[in-house]
């Protein structure tokens, strides 16, 4: 049955590092749409301590997680074992959005060890940090066994196509247009935030 942990110890951190992906769940404070997003590869998630994690947030068609965190900070990071013994781990906590212009961004960003096939910069939009207040696992019996075949190439290809169009300006324009507000109208990334590169 499920167990609640005092924090992320070395054994749990090792299990997390062996998973292929993770999921992030957030929601507005009062009604609105709950959002669940798949994230990966697993190298885009860092364990910073027993009660602190961070992950790289890449440009996407929406910015629900950013909007929800800016409004109320609540977040759950969930990992599932798709191979090996069944298990689900959930990390509940308070999230914070760090953009490239923020003081702590560069230090955290530099610590990720993602594969070269993952288009991080200039495709990175933010770093999300989570102060974890509950670490728990559950049986995972309902999670199917699946075979890993590799990462999908579309995200890298999309970033490269945008860069060919107009360099980082094309990416900044996309963020400004598509990531300004959540589907419920909550503010996410404003025009100034969208200019992600800091010289």
Backbone as numpy.savetxt, mean C-alpha at the origin, in Angstrom:
# Nx Ny Nz CAx CAy CAz Cx Cy Cz
-7.06 -22.07 16.17 -7.90 -20.88 16.17 -7.03 -19.64 16.17
-7.66 -18.48 16.08 -6.93 -17.24 15.96 -6.17 -16.86 17.21
-5.12 -16.08 17.01 -4.28 -15.62 18.10 -4.01 -14.14 17.93
-3.98 -13.41 19.05 -3.61 -12.00 19.05 -2.19 -11.90 19.56
-1.34 -11.17 18.83 0.07 -11.04 19.16 0.35 -9.68 19.80
1.40 -9.60 20.58 1.80 -8.32 21.15 2.39 -7.40 20.08
2.92 -7.97 19.05 3.50 -7.20 17.96 3.99 -8.15 16.88
4.70 -7.61 15.91 5.25 -8.41 14.81 6.64 -8.86 15.24
6.76 -10.13 15.62 8.06 -10.65 16.02 8.80 -11.17 14.79
10.02 -11.67 14.99 10.85 -12.14 13.86 10.18 -13.26 13.09
9.53 -14.18 13.79 8.88 -15.31 13.13 7.72 -14.84 12.25
6.92 -13.92 12.75 5.80 -13.41 11.97 6.31 -12.55 10.80
7.34 -11.77 11.04 7.91 -10.95 9.97 8.43 -11.84 8.83
9.02 -12.98 9.19 9.50 -13.92 8.18 8.35 -14.50 7.38
7.24 -14.83 8.05 6.06 -15.34 7.35 5.52 -14.28 6.40
5.43 -13.04 6.87 4.93 -11.95 6.03 5.79 -11.82 4.78
7.10 -11.89 4.93 8.01 -11.71 3.80 7.87 -12.82 2.76
7.34 -13.97 3.15 7.17 -15.09 2.22 5.86 -15.03 1.43
4.96 -14.13 1.79 3.70 -14.02 1.05 3.94 -13.25 -0.24
3.03 -13.38 -1.19 3.21 -12.75 -2.49 2.61 -11.35 -2.59
1.61 -11.07 -1.76 0.90 -9.80 -1.84 0.20 -9.53 -0.52
-0.46 -8.38 -0.42 -1.25 -8.04 0.75 -2.43 -7.19 0.32
-3.35 -6.99 1.22 -4.55 -6.20 0.95 -4.65 -5.10 1.99
-5.24 -3.96 1.59 -5.42 -2.83 2.49 -6.89 -2.46 2.50
-7.46 -2.31 3.70 -8.85 -1.91 3.84 -8.97 -0.62 4.60
-9.80 0.31 4.09 -10.07 1.59 4.75 -11.53 1.95 4.50
-12.02 2.97 5.23 -13.40 3.42 5.05 -13.55 4.84 5.56
-14.50 5.59 5.01 -14.79 6.91 5.56 -15.34 6.78 6.98
-15.26 7.86 7.73 -15.71 7.83 9.12 -17.23 7.65 9.23
-17.99 8.31 8.40 -19.44 8.28 8.49 -20.06 7.86 7.17
-20.34 6.57 7.06 -20.95 6.08 5.83 -19.96 6.10 4.68
-20.46 6.17 3.48 -19.57 6.15 2.32 -19.14 4.74 1.99
-18.25 4.64 1.04 -17.83 3.35 0.50 -16.59 2.81 1.20
-16.67 1.56 1.63 -15.50 0.84 2.14 -14.61 0.51 0.96
-13.30 0.59 1.13 -12.39 0.28 0.04 -11.41 -0.81 0.46
-11.20 -1.78 -0.41 -10.19 -2.83 -0.22 -9.32 -2.85 -1.47
-8.01 -2.74 -1.29 -7.09 -2.70 -2.43 -6.04 -3.80 -2.33
-5.80 -4.51 -3.43 -4.68 -5.46 -3.45 -3.38 -4.70 -3.65
-2.32 -5.14 -2.99 -1.02 -4.48 -3.08 0.07 -5.52 -3.29
1.13 -5.13 -3.92 2.25 -6.01 -4.12 3.22 -5.41 -5.10
4.36 -6.01 -5.27 4.79 -7.26 -4.66 5.06 -7.10 -3.17
5.31 -8.21 -2.49 5.47 -8.17 -1.04 6.64 -7.29 -0.62
7.62 -7.11 -1.49 8.76 -6.24 -1.17 8.37 -4.78 -1.03
7.16 -4.43 -1.47 6.68 -3.06 -1.29 6.09 -2.84 0.09
6.16 -3.86 0.95 5.73 -3.76 2.35 6.96 -3.94 3.24
7.18 -3.01 4.15 8.33 -3.08 5.08 7.83 -3.19 6.51
8.47 -4.06 7.27 8.25 -4.13 8.71 9.26 -3.18 9.35
8.81 -2.12 9.97 9.69 -1.12 10.56 9.94 -1.38 12.04
9.13 -2.23 12.65 9.26 -2.54 14.06 8.10 -3.42 14.48
8.04 -3.80 15.74 6.98 -4.69 16.21 5.56 -4.13 16.01
5.45 -2.81 15.98 4.13 -2.20 15.83 4.12 -1.11 14.76
4.97 -1.26 13.76 5.00 -0.24 12.70 5.38 -0.89 11.38
4.59 -0.59 10.34 4.88 -1.06 8.99 4.73 0.12 8.02
5.22 -0.07 6.81 5.06 0.93 5.76 4.94 0.21 4.43
4.26 0.83 3.49 4.24 0.26 2.14 4.27 1.37 1.10
4.79 1.01 -0.08 4.84 1.93 -1.21 3.48 1.96 -1.89
3.00 3.15 -2.10 1.72 3.35 -2.77 2.02 3.88 -4.17
1.64 3.12 -5.19 1.91 3.54 -6.57 0.68 4.20 -7.17
0.91 4.95 -8.23 -0.17 5.67 -8.89 -1.22 4.68 -9.37
-2.48 5.01 -9.11 -3.60 4.19 -9.55 -4.74 5.05 -10.01
-5.80 4.40 -10.43 -6.95 5.12 -10.99 -7.78 5.81 -9.91
-7.57 5.47 -8.66 -8.27 6.12 -7.56 -7.32 6.37 -6.41
-7.82 7.08 -5.41 -7.00 7.41 -4.23 -7.83 7.25 -2.96
-8.60 6.16 -2.90 -9.48 5.94 -1.75 -8.71 5.83 -0.44
-7.65 5.03 -0.45 -6.89 4.82 0.78 -6.34 6.15 1.30
-5.76 6.95 0.41 -5.20 8.24 0.83 -6.29 9.13 1.40
-7.43 9.21 0.73 -8.52 10.06 1.21 -9.02 9.61 2.58
-9.21 8.30 2.75 -9.71 7.79 4.02 -8.71 8.02 5.15
-7.42 7.79 4.87 -6.41 8.00 5.91 -6.32 9.46 6.30
-6.44 10.35 5.35 -6.39 11.77 5.68 -7.61 12.20 6.49
-8.71 11.48 6.30 -9.92 11.83 7.06 -9.91 11.24 8.47
-9.55 9.95 8.60 -9.70 9.31 9.92 -8.55 8.38 10.31
-7.67 8.03 9.38 -6.49 7.24 9.71 -6.68 5.75 9.88
-7.90 5.26 9.93 -8.11 3.83 10.20 -7.70 2.97 9.00
-7.01 1.87 9.29 -6.55 1.00 8.20 -6.34 -0.42 8.73
-6.53 -1.38 7.85 -6.22 -2.78 8.14 -5.41 -3.33 6.97
-4.25 -3.89 7.28 -3.43 -4.58 6.28 -3.64 -6.07 6.50
-4.03 -6.79 5.45 -4.31 -8.21 5.57 -3.45 -9.01 4.61
-2.92 -10.12 5.11 -2.13 -11.05 4.30 -2.74 -12.42 4.41
-2.73 -13.16 3.29 -3.28 -14.52 3.24 -2.21 -15.47 2.71
-2.18 -16.67 3.25 -1.30 -17.71 2.72 -2.02 -18.40 1.57
-1.52 -18.21 0.35 -2.09 -18.88 -0.81 -1.39 -20.20 -1.10
-0.28 -20.45 -0.39 0.36 -21.77 -0.45 0.83 -22.11 0.96
1.20 -23.35 1.19 1.61 -23.77 2.53 0.43 -23.85 3.48
0.69 -23.90 4.78 -0.38 -24.00 5.76 -1.32 -22.80 5.69
-2.63 -23.00 5.90 -3.58 -21.89 5.80 -3.39 -20.90 6.94
-3.48 -19.61 6.61 -3.34 -18.58 7.63 -3.72 -17.22 7.04
-4.34 -16.40 7.86 -4.61 -15.00 7.55 -4.04 -14.17 8.69
-3.36 -13.08 8.37 -2.86 -12.16 9.39 -3.41 -10.78 9.08
-3.92 -10.12 10.13 -4.43 -8.75 9.99 -3.65 -7.82 10.91
-3.26 -6.68 10.35 -2.58 -5.63 11.09 -3.50 -4.41 11.11
-4.15 -4.17 12.25 -5.04 -3.01 12.39 -4.26 -1.85 12.96
-4.56 -0.64 12.52 -3.87 0.50 13.09 -4.27 1.83 12.51
-3.40 2.81 12.72 -3.61 4.17 12.22 -2.57 4.45 11.14
-3.06 4.84 9.97 -2.18 5.08 8.84 -1.91 6.55 8.62
-0.79 6.82 7.98 -0.38 8.19 7.66 0.16 8.20 6.24
-0.18 9.23 5.48 0.25 9.37 4.10 1.47 10.28 4.05
2.55 9.79 3.47 3.75 10.60 3.27 3.96 10.79 1.78
4.00 12.05 1.35 4.24 12.39 -0.04 5.71 12.75 -0.23
6.22 12.72 -1.47 7.64 13.00 -1.70 8.15 14.29 -1.08
7.31 15.29 -0.92 7.75 16.55 -0.34 7.85 16.50 1.19
7.31 15.45 1.82 7.33 15.34 3.28 8.71 14.94 3.79
9.05 15.41 4.97 10.39 15.20 5.53 10.78 13.73 5.65
9.87 12.87 6.09 10.20 11.47 6.35 10.17 10.58 5.10
9.70 11.13 3.98 9.48 10.31 2.79 10.77 9.68 2.27
11.80 10.48 2.05 13.01 9.99 1.40 13.66 8.85 2.17
13.73 8.99 3.50 14.34 7.94 4.30 13.59 6.63 4.23
12.27 6.71 4.27 11.46 5.49 4.18 11.51 4.90 2.78
11.38 5.76 1.78 11.38 5.30 0.39 12.68 4.56 0.06
13.79 5.07 0.54 15.08 4.46 0.24 15.28 3.09 0.86
14.46 2.72 1.83 14.62 1.43 2.50 13.89 0.27 1.86
13.11 0.54 0.82 12.40 -0.55 0.15 13.33 -1.26 -0.81
13.23 -2.58 -0.86 14.08 -3.39 -1.72 13.19 -4.15 -2.70
12.60 -3.39 -3.61 11.64 -3.99 -4.54 12.37 -4.49 -5.80
11.80 -5.48 -6.47 12.42 -6.00 -7.70 12.50 -4.93 -8.77
13.48 -5.04 -9.66 13.63 -4.07 -10.74 12.42 -4.04 -11.66
11.70 -5.15 -11.72 10.53 -5.22 -12.59 9.35 -4.41 -12.06
9.46 -3.90 -10.81 8.39 -3.11 -10.22 8.72 -1.64 -10.41
7.94 -0.94 -11.24 8.23 0.46 -11.56 7.89 1.35 -10.37
8.86 1.58 -9.53 8.61 2.35 -8.31 8.70 3.84 -8.59
9.86 4.31 -8.93 10.03 5.73 -9.22 10.22 5.85 -10.73
9.43 6.62 -11.40 8.56 7.66 -10.90 7.11 7.25 -10.66
6.81 5.94 -10.64 5.44 5.50 -10.45 4.95 5.56 -9.01
5.86 5.83 -8.06 5.45 5.91 -6.65 4.68 7.21 -6.41
3.60 7.10 -5.66 2.75 8.25 -5.35 2.95 8.70 -3.91
3.13 7.73 -3.00 3.31 8.05 -1.58 3.89 6.84 -0.86
4.26 7.04 0.39 4.56 5.95 1.31 3.51 6.02 2.40
2.87 4.90 2.67 1.88 4.82 3.75 2.54 4.16 4.95
2.50 4.81 6.10 3.00 4.19 7.32 1.80 3.82 8.19
1.95 2.75 8.95 0.88 2.29 9.83 1.44 2.04 11.22
0.87 2.73 12.21 1.16 2.45 13.61 0.16 1.36 14.03
0.64 0.16 14.19 -0.21 -1.02 14.38 -0.61 -1.14 15.85
-1.92 -1.24 16.09 -2.38 -1.40 17.48 -2.99 -2.78 17.74
-3.13 -3.59 16.69 -3.63 -4.95 16.88 -3.05 -5.85 15.79
-2.42 -6.95 16.21 -1.86 -7.95 15.30 -2.54 -9.27 15.62
-3.22 -9.86 14.66 -3.95 -11.10 14.93 -3.94 -11.99 13.69
-4.01 -13.29 13.93 -4.16 -14.21 12.81 -5.46 -15.00 12.95
-5.84 -15.67 11.89 -7.01 -16.54 11.90 -6.72 -17.71 10.97
-7.64 -18.67 10.94 -7.36 -19.97 10.33 -7.03 -19.92 8.84
-7.73 -19.12 8.08 -7.49 -19.06 6.64 -7.98 -20.26 5.86
-8.86 -21.06 6.46 -9.34 -22.26 5.77 -10.08 -21.94 4.48
-10.67 -20.77 4.38 -11.42 -20.41 3.19 -10.57 -19.84 2.06
-9.27 -19.65 2.29 -8.38 -19.11 1.26 -7.91 -20.26 0.36
-8.12 -20.17 -0.94 -7.74 -21.29 -1.81 -6.23 -21.42 -1.96
-5.79 -22.62 -2.28 -4.39 -22.84 -2.65 -4.21 -22.38 -4.09
-3.19 -21.55 -4.32 -2.95 -21.05 -5.66 -1.46 -21.11 -5.97
-1.14 -21.25 -7.24 0.25 -21.32 -7.67 0.68 -19.97 -8.23
1.80 -19.45 -7.73 2.33 -18.17 -8.17 2.97 -18.32 -9.54
2.58 -17.47 -10.49 3.13 -17.52 -11.85 4.01 -16.32 -12.18
3.95 -15.28 -11.39 4.76 -14.09 -11.64 3.96 -12.82 -11.50
4.67 -11.69 -11.55 4.03 -10.38 -11.46 3.48 -9.97 -12.81
2.40 -9.24 -12.81 1.83 -8.74 -14.06 2.66 -7.55 -14.57
2.83 -7.44 -15.89 3.68 -6.37 -16.44 2.96 -5.05 -16.69
1.65 -4.99 -16.51 0.89 -3.83 -16.95 1.25 -2.53 -16.23
1.51 -2.60 -14.93 1.81 -1.37 -14.18 3.09 -0.72 -14.69
4.11 -1.53 -14.90 5.38 -1.03 -15.42 5.18 -0.44 -16.81
4.45 -1.15 -17.65 4.21 -0.69 -19.02 3.44 0.62 -19.02
2.47 0.75 -18.12 1.67 1.99 -18.05 2.55 3.17 -17.68
3.41 3.02 -16.67 4.31 4.10 -16.26 5.24 4.46 -17.42
5.81 3.47 -18.07 6.73 3.74 -19.18 6.03 4.46 -20.33
4.78 4.09 -20.60 4.01 4.76 -21.66 3.76 6.23 -21.30
3.41 6.51 -20.05 3.20 7.89 -19.61 4.49 8.69 -19.73
5.61 8.08 -19.35 6.90 8.79 -19.42 7.26 9.13 -20.86
6.94 8.22 -21.78 7.21 8.50 -23.19 6.35 9.65 -23.71
5.13 9.77 -23.18 4.22 10.82 -23.63 4.76 12.21 -23.29
5.11 12.41 -22.02 5.48 13.77 -21.59 6.32 13.73 -20.32
7.11 12.69 -20.14 7.93 12.60 -18.93 7.08 12.54 -17.68
7.64 12.98 -16.58 6.90 12.93 -15.31 5.71 13.87 -15.29
5.68 14.84 -16.20 4.53 15.75 -16.27 3.26 14.95 -16.56
3.35 13.95 -17.42 2.17 13.13 -17.74 1.67 12.39 -16.52
2.59 11.90 -15.69 2.18 11.22 -14.45 1.56 12.20 -13.47
2.18 13.36 -13.32 1.65 14.37 -12.41 0.26 14.82 -12.84
0.08 14.98 -14.15 -1.22 15.39 -14.68 -2.28 14.33 -14.38
-1.91 13.06 -14.55 -2.84 11.97 -14.28 -3.25 11.96 -12.80
-2.28 12.11 -11.91 -2.57 12.14 -10.47 -3.49 13.31 -10.13
-3.19 14.49 -10.68 -4.01 15.67 -10.41 -5.44 15.48 -10.89
-5.60 14.78 -12.02 -6.93 14.59 -12.59 -7.71 13.46 -11.93
-7.04 12.33 -11.68 -7.74 11.13 -11.23 -7.71 10.91 -9.72
-6.79 11.55 -9.01 -6.59 11.25 -7.59 -6.91 12.41 -6.66
-7.63 13.41 -7.14 -7.93 14.58 -6.32 -8.93 14.27 -5.21
-9.90 13.40 -5.49 -10.94 13.10 -4.50 -11.31 11.63 -4.55
-11.85 11.15 -3.42 -12.35 9.78 -3.37 -13.69 9.70 -4.09
-14.21 8.51 -4.26 -15.51 8.36 -4.92 -16.63 8.98 -4.12
-16.40 9.21 -2.81 -17.38 9.87 -1.96 -17.13 11.37 -1.85
-16.14 11.88 -2.58 -15.87 13.31 -2.59 -14.89 13.79 -1.53
-14.25 12.86 -0.80 -13.27 13.28 0.20 -11.98 13.71 -0.48
-11.31 14.75 0.02 -10.05 15.18 -0.61 -8.97 14.13 -0.46
-8.21 13.92 -1.53 -7.12 12.95 -1.51 -5.80 13.65 -1.81
-5.51 13.89 -3.10 -4.26 14.54 -3.49 -4.60 15.83 -4.21
-4.14 16.97 -3.66 -4.44 18.24 -4.32 -3.41 18.53 -5.39
-3.62 19.62 -6.10 -2.78 19.96 -7.26 -1.31 20.07 -6.85
-1.04 20.70 -5.72 0.35 20.87 -5.29 0.98 19.51 -4.95
0.21 18.64 -4.30 0.71 17.30 -3.96 1.02 16.49 -5.22
0.29 16.74 -6.28 0.43 15.95 -7.50 1.80 16.13 -8.15
2.44 17.26 -7.91 3.79 17.47 -8.43 4.75 16.76 -7.47
4.99 15.51 -7.77 5.62 14.62 -6.82 7.14 14.76 -6.75
7.76 15.17 -7.82 9.22 15.22 -7.81 9.69 16.49 -7.12
10.63 16.32 -6.23 11.19 17.45 -5.50 12.63 17.63 -5.96
12.97 18.81 -6.45 14.34 19.04 -6.93 15.16 19.77 -5.90
